[in-house]
């Protein structure tokens, strides 16, 4: 899903809760994922970085926690674990959020 010069890897929303989540997937460069995650806070209520378990161990979790960004760890067998929960923050801009939701609603999977 396009957002500025990036593409959000995973974006989801729940109509009932008016809640959105963006997930940035990276194999190893957590600092780049962090920069992208900061930007995604403009359009999502919760933002996560997801990485393989070995790479997730190297992430500065205190930096992520300070910004409210969560961290997901993916094992070699594909099991996903929440290492650090994201928190709702005050950066969301409703026009950006609505634009992303409308983009999803207009997209069909075949």
C-alpha positions as CSV (number, residue, x, y, z in Angstrom):
1,X,0.0,0.0,0.0
2,X,1.6,3.3,-1.0
3,X,2.3,6.0,1.6
4,X,4.6,8.8,0.6
5,X,7.7,7.3,-1.0
6,X,7.3,4.0,0.8
7,X,4.9,1.1,0.6
8,X,3.3,-0.2,3.8
9,X,3.9,-4.0,3.8
10,X,0.8,-4.9,5.8
11,X,-2.1,-2.6,6.7
12,X,-5.3,-3.6,8.3
13,X,-8.4,-2.0,9.9
14,X,-11.3,-2.9,12.1
15,X,-14.5,-0.9,11.3
16,X,-16.1,-1.8,14.6
17,X,-13.3,-0.3,16.6
18,X,-12.2,2.4,14.1
19,X,-8.7,1.0,14.6
20,X,-5.9,0.5,12.1
21,X,-2.5,-1.2,12.2
22,X,0.6,-0.9,9.9
23,X,3.3,-3.5,9.9
24,X,6.7,-3.0,8.3
25,X,8.6,-6.2,7.4
26,X,12.3,-6.3,7.4
27,X,14.9,-9.1,7.2
28,X,17.6,-7.2,9.1
29,X,17.8,-3.4,8.8
30,X,15.7,-2.5,11.8
31,X,16.9,1.2,11.7
32,X,15.4,1.6,8.3
33,X,12.2,-0.1,9.5
34,X,12.1,2.3,12.4
35,X,12.2,5.4,10.1
36,X,9.4,3.9,8.0
37,X,7.4,3.0,11.2
38,X,7.6,6.6,12.4
39,X,6.1,7.8,9.2
40,X,3.4,5.2,9.3
41,X,2.2,6.6,12.6
42,X,0.6,9.3,10.5
43,X,-1.9,6.8,9.0
44,X,-2.2,4.0,11.6
45,X,-3.2,3.8,15.2
46,X,-0.8,1.0,15.9
47,X,2.5,0.4,14.2
48,X,4.7,-2.7,14.3
49,X,8.1,-3.8,12.9
50,X,8.2,-7.5,12.1
51,X,11.5,-9.3,11.7
52,X,13.1,-12.8,11.9
53,X,13.8,-13.8,15.5
54,X,17.6,-13.5,15.1
55,X,17.3,-9.9,13.7
56,X,14.7,-8.9,16.2
57,X,17.1,-9.7,19.1
58,X,19.3,-6.8,17.8
59,X,16.6,-4.1,17.8
60,X,16.8,-1.3,20.3
61,X,13.5,-2.0,22.1
62,X,13.8,1.0,24.3
63,X,13.9,3.3,21.3
64,X,10.8,1.6,19.8
65,X,9.0,1.7,23.2
66,X,9.7,5.4,23.5
67,X,7.9,6.0,20.2
68,X,5.1,3.5,20.8
69,X,6.2,1.2,18.0
70,X,5.8,-2.5,18.6
71,X,8.1,-5.4,17.6
72,X,7.1,-8.8,16.2
73,X,9.5,-11.7,16.0
74,X,9.1,-14.5,13.4
75,X,10.7,-17.8,14.2
76,X,12.3,-20.1,11.5
77,X,9.1,-22.2,11.7
78,X,6.9,-19.2,11.0
79,X,5.6,-18.6,14.5
80,X,5.0,-15.0,15.2
81,X,5.5,-13.6,18.7
82,X,4.9,-10.1,20.1
83,X,8.1,-8.9,21.7
84,X,6.9,-5.4,22.3
85,X,3.3,-4.2,22.1
86,X,2.6,-1.1,20.1
87,X,0.6,1.7,21.8
88,X,-1.9,4.1,20.4
89,X,-0.2,7.5,19.9
90,X,-1.3,11.0,18.9
91,X,0.4,11.2,15.5
92,X,-2.5,9.8,13.4
93,X,-3.8,12.2,10.9
94,X,-7.4,11.3,10.0
95,X,-7.2,12.2,6.3
96,X,-4.2,9.9,5.9
97,X,-5.9,7.1,7.8
98,X,-9.1,7.4,5.8
99,X,-7.2,7.4,2.6
100,X,-5.5,4.1,3.5
101,X,-8.8,2.6,4.6
102,X,-10.5,3.7,1.4
103,X,-7.6,2.3,-0.7
104,X,-8.2,-1.1,1.0
105,X,-11.9,-1.0,0.5
106,X,-11.4,-0.3,-3.2
107,X,-9.0,-3.3,-3.6
108,X,-10.3,-6.7,-4.3
109,X,-8.5,-10.0,-4.0
110,X,-9.2,-12.6,-6.8
